[in-house]
């Protein structure tokens, strides 16, 4: 069975065609600058040279059409006919409280996705456009929606409710939803496999550390708490997002700087985080280089980031009464050797002991804790696309 996995952003579209007999990607690609001048598709097929095709894409329909044409192209395609695509799995950012698991997409599901737009105005519209484009171009091929928020729907009410008037939750759904759920679920499953344990018998703190970052407490296979909240702004300091802060700061800087709601929202989402503190970049590699060169603000940004991750690890271990494993994933989690070291240093009192030689790895699935460490430390490259494809196969079959 061949599954096409689609992940639509506002002006981009990532895709993978996966052969589910081997669970290997037959083709991987990215459409960039959709609706913008300079649109192009980067496409790679196993065993062939990577190609870059520059072609106008006025909308997601054009992008999906180009993806399908590229997949069946005589020279750099992966399949001979679109009939070989058995199903399509779509990443959907926000399912609200409506979806606690992946679903086959029908009219009722589309209506529910539209209702969730106000909860994810930057993401859900693009996800919906991608689904509609695929439905138009791949008629009669089943479509499955896999939600970033679904994994966290197992959080107990005391963990997802904010200390606000209860009617705000009842009327507007103001609560913690959490994100990166597909990634947290994938790496938790891999940890159990690597430890030769049943996922239902272990406690894991999963650290998805990329430009956007979140941590989850996974107890007995279920997410019981996570750092991102009503939006992806809550939680850790991130590349450009502030993470946790005193909410009174918002009205304070609005008044002092004479800012509108949209302007202060832009500051919190796009001008803060590691970039805001360091003044250098949202890319940790650039900030690390600046720190090594003596840039004090870069040093502070990196220390502040590590401390915030430590706090969440400690908090979630307290919440679960311990942990069997910590796992690092996503761009920084998989490749940030020094960041992982900075986070784990000083956690020996919690039974977390890193082997700094073993930790000198990038993008490799491996154990990096000392042999006697009570809590195991893993580095596991995430594979959200494979998780989406697995859910798609399970539902379609």
Secondary structure, DSSP 8 states (H G I E B T S, - for coil): -EEEEEEE-SS-EEEEEEETTTTEEEEEEEEESTTSTT-EEEEEETTS--EEEE----SHHHHHHHHHHHHT-TTT-S-S-GGG--EEEEEES--TTT-SS-EE--HHHHHHHHHTGGGSTTTHHHHHHHHHHHHHHSTT-EEEEEETTGGGGGS-HHHH--SS-HHHHHHH--S---S-HHHHHHHHHHHHHHTT--GGG-EEEEEEESSSEEEEEEETTEEEEES--SSTTSSS--SS---S--THHHHHHHHHHT--HHHHHHHHHHS-HHHHHHSS-SSHHHHHHHHHTT-HHHHHHHHHHHHHHHHHHHHHHHHHTS-SEEEEEHHHHHH-HHHHHHHHTT-GGGTB-B-TTTT--SS--EE-B-TT-SBEEEE----HHHHHHHHHHHHH-
